[in-house]
């Protein structure tokens, strides 16, 4: 697993989250520094110590005099003991001084004792290293983060960074594994069930991934079924050709009959291969649909041929549309003609003497709707949705010797032209094939 996934993205995200955490802490400190003008804890400690020293020294000087007061100074810790000056108040008074941080370096006060003497007490802190903040700064002070946060922040930062990085990279690893399985031919993989509770964009990607795999699975299965049906359909006429060749070799008397059979089976093979080529052209994007033609003129030419074929079974072909009107369609006129002919010939095959085939064309501003109705036996409801699949042939005495590719070609051609085709049984009997195509705006 580590070899397949070096976790570079995980490492990048982890480091990025940690840097963002550090940057946020510095921005917060900068905001407080700019907008909150207050002393640091060290400065407050200095001020408090200075006030305590000055107050205690002044009190002792008032009660016991300068000698006892100086003994108090001697008892202080040398690290915090300032230079103390006790002088008569007649001497020029000292002025208090502060450093750049606003912490006093020299403080003074006028004090009187019980004997009526007045003194000036001066505390000078300039020579003390204890009151230099730079000497008390530690490594974490440069980050401007308090000590309590320094103990918990690394653990919390790493924990949440690990959690966020894992949450972001885990679905990416799942997608990578899914694509790897698909590339190896496993089309049963699905990601959305395990990622649907994320409720984010990655769950939508997983849903689209599943839809893509399902579509590929359907196409692969359809292709395998088509190849199986083609091999099955080719085997029968080839077997008959081989049988005819064998009969011809047995006796010269069988040669004329065998040649006729070979000729018939060859014509059937040629017809089926032609239909397969048409189906293949209609299924792919190689169709030239950059032509423009008059759909009504094309329909008139088709009906002329169909009416000629309908003379022998004595079937009427009735058309309901304005033949003088012009309707422009963008697409391949030859494929559209073949698709409509397939529908009309199917209707003619399932029609009996005296029945009629009705062709109705409805045109609006954006689309045209062509309905082709026959009066035949119709199609069973459970099979009507599969009549547009390749090699589907209905068991009916009206069925011809086709290969079940006609309506499959119709669906592929109409779909390639951004149209729709559907079939429904008529209440009065027969089948209605509806073809809808986009109309080119005038």
N, C-alpha and C positions, 0 to 999 in steps of 0.2 A: 504493500500500500504506500509506503513512504517513497519507494522508487517511482511509482506511477504519479504520485502527487507530492512534489517537493515542498508544498505548503508555502510557497513564496508569497502568494496573496495573503495567506493567514499572517505571516510574519510582517508584511508591509502594513496590514491593517492594525495589528497589535502595536507596532511602533508608532503608527500615526495616531492612534487613540491615546497612547501615553504622552506623546508630544503635545497633543491638544489639551490634555489634562494639565500639563505643566504650564502651557501658554495661558490657559484660563486663570490659573492661580496667580500668574504674574500680572495679568490684566486687572484682576481684582485688586491686587496690591497697589498697582499704579492708580486705579480709581480712588482708592482710599487715600493715597498719598496726595492726589491732586485736590480732592474735595473735602477731605476730613483733616483739618489742621489740629492735631493733638500730639502730645508728647508720647514718646515711646515708653515702654515699661521701664527701661533702664534709666531714662531721664527722670521719670517720676520717682524712682527709687533714690536717685541722687538728691532731688529736691527735698524729699521727706527726711533723709539722713541729715542734710544741712540744717533744716529747721529744728530737728531734735537736738543737734549739737549746740546750735545757737541758743535755743531756749533753756537747755539745762545749764549751760555755762553762765548765761545771764542771771538765772535764778540763784545759782550758787554764789556768784559775785555779789548779788544784792544781799544775801543772807550772811556770808562769811568773809567777804573781802577777796582781794586779788590773789593772795597766797594760796588759799584753799582752791580757788578757781583754777590756778595753774596746775595744782596737783591733780585736779580732775582731768585736765588736758593730757597730762602725762600717763594717765591710766587708759587712755583710748588706744585702740589698735593702731599701730603705725601705718597700716595700709589706708586707714580712713582718717588719720589725724592731720588736720590742716595746720598751717603756720598761724599761730594765735598771737595777736598783739593786743595788750591791755594798756592803754595809755590815758592820761588825764584828758578830759573832754575839751580842755583849752586848746589842745593841738588841732590843727586843721583836719576836719572830718574827711574820712575816705568815702569815695563813691562806689556803690555796688557795680560790679561788672559781670557780664554774661558772655558765654561763648557762642559759636554759630548755631548751636542747637537751642539756645535760649536758657541754658543751665547756668546759674550763677557761679562764677569763679572766685569772686570776692564779695563777702557780705559783712555788714557792720551794724552795730546798734549802740545807742546811748543808754548807759546803765548807771544807776545811783545806788550806793550802799546805805546801810543804816546810820553811818556816821556823817552822812551828808555829802560824801565825796561822789563825784561824777566821773565816770570812765567811758572811754570809747573802746568797744570790743570789735576787733577785726579778725575775720577768719579767711585765710588765703588758701584756696584749693588748687592753685595752678601747678604746684609741684607734685601732686598726687597722681600716680598711674591708675589707681582704682577708679578715678572719675573720668578716665579716657575711654570712651565707648568702643573705640577701635581695638583696644586690648582685650575686650570681653566678647568680641564677635566670633561665632563658630562657623563651620562650613555651611550649615543650613541657613545662616543669616543672610548669605548672599542671594538665596532664593526667596527671601522675604516670606517664609512660611513658618508659622508658629511650631514649637516643638511637638505639641500633641498631634497636630496634623501630620508631622513628619513621620510619626510612628504608624499611623493608620493609612495615610494616603497611598504609600507604595502598594500595600496589600489590596486596598480597595480599588486602586487604579488598575492594577494587574488583573484583578478578578473581573471587573466590569469590561476591561479591554478584551480579555479572553472570551467572555460571554458574548460580546458584540461581534468579535471577529469570527467566532465559531458559528454564530447565528447567521452571518452573512455568507460564509464560505461553505457551510454544509449543503445548502441547496445547489450551489454551483457544482460541488462534487457529485451530487445526485444527478444533475443534468449531464455531467461528464460521463458518469457510469451508464446513464440511459443512452446517450449517443454511441458509446462504445458497444453496448449490446445490440443496438440497431444496426451498427456497421458490421457486426458479426452475424446478422440475419435473424436475431431474436426480436420479433415484432410483437411479443406479448408483454413487453415492459410498459408499465404505466407509472407515472410520477405524481399525478394530481391527488390520488387518495392519501399519500403520505405527506403532502405539502399543502393541502387545502385549508388547514387551520392556521396558516400564516396570515391570511387575509392581506396580502400585499402584492406588489407587482410580480414577484417571483412565483407566487402561486398561479397567477394568470399565465406566466410563461410555461409553467408545468402543464396547465390545462391545454394551452396551444400545442405543446409538445405531444400530449396524448392524442389530440385531434389529428396532428400530422401523422403520427404512427398508425392510428386507425385507418386514415386515408391510404397510407402506403400499403397497409395490410390488405385492405379491400382491393386495391389495384393489383397487388401481387397475386392474390387469390383469383381475381378475375382473369388475369393473364394466364395463370396456370390452367384454369378451367377452359379458357379459349384454346390454348395449345392442345389440351386433352381432346376437346371436341373436334378441333381441326384434324388431329391425327386419326381420330375415329372416323370422321367423315371421308378423309382421303383413302383410308384403308379399304372401304367398300368398293368404290369404282376401280381402284387398282387391282383388287382381287378379281373383279370381273374381267378386266383386261388380261390378267394372267391366265384366267380360265379360257378366254377366247383364243389366246395364243396357243395354249395347250391343245385345244380342240382342233385348231388349224393344223398343228403339227401331226395330229393323229391321222387326219384324212384330208385329201385335197378337196373333197366335197364340202367340208366345213369352212373352207377359206372364205367364200363370199359372206356367209352368215357371221363368221368371226370378225371379218373386217367391218361389217356394219355395227356389230356390238362395240368394237374398239373405237369406231368413229363416234358412236353415241356417248360412250363413257368419257372419251376425250373432250367432247363438247361440254359435258357436265363438269368435268374437272376445270376446264377453262372458265366456265361461268362462275364456279365457286371461287376460284382464285381471283377472278376479276372483282367479285363482291368483297372478298377479303381485302384486296388492295384498296377498294373504295372505303371500306370500314377503317382501314389503317390510316388513310389520308384524312378521313373525317375526325379521327380520334386525336390527331396531333395538330400542332399549330402551324403546320406547313401549308394549310389551305390558303389560297389566294382569295382574300375577301375584299380586295381593293377595286373590284369591278362594280359597275352601276348598271342596273338593267330595269326594264319595265316589268313588274311582276304580273300585271294583268295580261300583257302580251305573251309572256312566257306561259301563263296558265291557259290562254287560248290555244297555243300550239300543243300543249300537253293534251288538252281535251279533244283536239282533232284526232290525235293518234289513239286515244282511249276509246273514242266513239267508233273508230274503225274496227278496233278489236272487239267491241261489244256487239257487233252486228251478228256474229255467229250464235252466241248464247241468247241473243235477243233481249239484251238488258239496256234500259234507257239510262242515259247520263244527262242529268238535269243540272244546269248551272244557274245560280242566282247572284248576279253581280253586274255592274255597269261595265260592259266591255269597251265603252268609249272613253272611260276614265283612265288616267295614267297614274300609276303608283310606283315610285322609285324605291328600289331596295339595294342596299350595299351588300355584296357578297359574291359567291361563285355561282353563276347562273347554271352551269352544268350540273353541279352537285345538288342544287335546289330542285332542278328539273328531275333528276334521278330519284330524289327522296319523294317528291309528290307522285311520280309514276309508280313507285313501289307501293304507296298507300292505295292508289287507284286500282292497281292490278290485284292487290289483295282483296279489295272490295269487289272487284269483278269476279275473282275466283270463288268468293263465297256468296255470290248472287245467282239466283235461278231465273229461268225464263219468265219474262213479264215483270220482273222487279226493276227497281230504279236505284241509281246511285245519285245522291244529291250533293252538289258542291256549292257551298255557300261562303261568300267572302264578305267580311265586315272590315271597313277601313275607318280608322279615326286619325287623329293628328299625329300620334307617335307610333302606333303599332297597327298591324293588320292581323286578322284572325280568319284562318281558313278551316272550315269544318267540312269533312268528307264523311257522309253517312251512307251506309248500305242497309239492306233489309234481310241480311243473312241470319244465321243462328246466334250470332254474338259470341261472347267469351265468358267462361265461368268466372265468377267474381274472385275466386281465390287465385286465378291464373292471370287476371287482367294486368296485374302490375309487372309481370315477367315477360310479356309478349315483346318488349323492346330489347330483351337480352339476346345475345348471339346464340344461334343454334337451338332456339326454342320453337318447336313446331307443335301445333295443336292436333290432337287426335280427332279428326273430323273427315267425313267422306268428301268434303269439299276441298280438303287440303291437296295441294299439288305436289310436285316433286322438287320443291325448293329445299334450301338448306337452312332456313330459319335465320337468314341474314338481312332480309329486306327491311324489317322494322328496326333492327339494330342500326342499320345504315341511316335510316330516317332520324333516329334520335341523335346519333353522333353528328350528322350534318346540321340539324337544326340547333343543337347545343353549340356547335362551333360558330354559328352565326348569331350567338347571343339570344336565341329564341327558346321556346318551350314546346313540347309535344306531349299529349296525353290521350288516353283512350277511356271511353265510358260506354256502357251498354245503354241502348235506347229503350224507353218504356214500351214503344210499339214494336220492338224487335230490331235486331241488327246492332251494329257497332258504329260509334262516332269517333273519328280521329280528329283532334283539334290541334292545329299548328299555328303558333303565334310567333311572328317575326317583327323585329323593329323596322320602322319605316324611316327612310331617309328624308329629312325635312326639305320641303320645296324651297 
